[in-house]
Amino acid sequence: MAEEIRAHARYLPISAQKVRLVIDLIRGKDLQEALEMLQHVPNRAARPVYKVVASAMANAEENLGISRDDLYIHQIYADVGPTRKWRRFGGRGRFKPLLRRSSHVTVVLREYEE
């Protein structure tokens, strides 16, 4: 079985639902192709996802000596992080709740089987 290379980004200030839209574009792709795609995606979540994938690539190169050309994204997922609850005051003495959602992103890279 191939060795797994992991990287995590925790407490991203973007909802997991929005991060999953970006993640679905690159799941299962070649590493170089995924990084290229993330540079051109206009979503706000693309930048932190790019950083996590690049971090996983650096982990593979520095710690295990694996070339970036031999890697692909085996798993990538976004979990729901803690929600901060704020309030905005509305009319008639009421207040409206604001939910500031966050997410945790995990990337697992693997080497191509020969």
N, C-alpha and C positions, 0 to 999 in steps of 0.2 A: 504494500500500500504506500502511496506517495505521502510525503510529509506535508503537513498543513502549516501555512504561514498565516498568522492572524494579526489584525489591528483593530482597535476600538476607538470610537469617538463618543464620549459620554456628555450628556447634558447640552446637546445642541439646542439653541433656542428657536427651533423650527418644529412644527408638528410632524409626527411620524407619518401621517397621511401624505403630506407634501413631499417628504423625503422619499417615500416609496415610489412616487411618480418618477423620480430621477433614477432610483435604484433599478427599477424594472427595465430601463433602457440598456443597462450594461451587464445584467446577470448572465453568466455563462460565456461572456466574450473574452477574447484575447486581451491581455493586460494593456498592451500598447494601443490597441483599438479603443478600449474603454476610456483610457486617459484622454485620447484625442477627442472622443465624443463629449466627454464632460467639459472640455474647454469651450465647446460651442453651444452647450445647452443654456438657454437664457434663464432658467429657474434659479432662485436664490439658493436653493439647497445643493446646487451642483458644485459650488466651491468647497464646502466642507466635505462632501463625498469625495471629491477629487483629492483632497488632502489625506483622507483616510486610506484611499487606494494607493496613493503615492507612498504613504508611510509603510503600508504592508509590503510594497515593492522594495523599499529601502531595507526593511527587516530581512527580506529574503536575500538580498545582495550582500549585506554586511554580515549578518549572523550565520548564514548557511552557504554563501558563495554560489547562489543559483542565479543564472542569467535571467534578465527580465524578458527575454524573447521566449523562454521556455515556460512561462507562467500564464495561467488563465484564472478568471474569477470563478471559483468553485461554488461559494455561497456568499451572499451579501443580504443582510436584512436590517430593518430598522424597528426597534422596539420602542414602546411608549415610555417616556421618562416622566418625572414628576410634573404636576401642573401647579403653577402659581396662581392663586386666586386674588384678583384685584377687583376694585369696584369703581364705577363711574356714576356720579350722581345724576339722576334723571328728574323729570318733572314731578310735581306733587309730593315732594319729600321722599321719593323712592330712590333706590339705587339699582344700577344694572351691573350684574356680575361680568367681569372680563376674565377669561381663562387663558393664561399664557402657557401654552403647551411646549413640551420639550421632548427630545428623542435621544436614543442611543443607537449608534450605527456600528455594525460588526462586519468585517470583511475577512473572508477565508480564501486564500490563494492556494493553488496546487500546481505542481509541475505536470506537463503533458506526459502521458504514458508512451513509452517507445514500442 
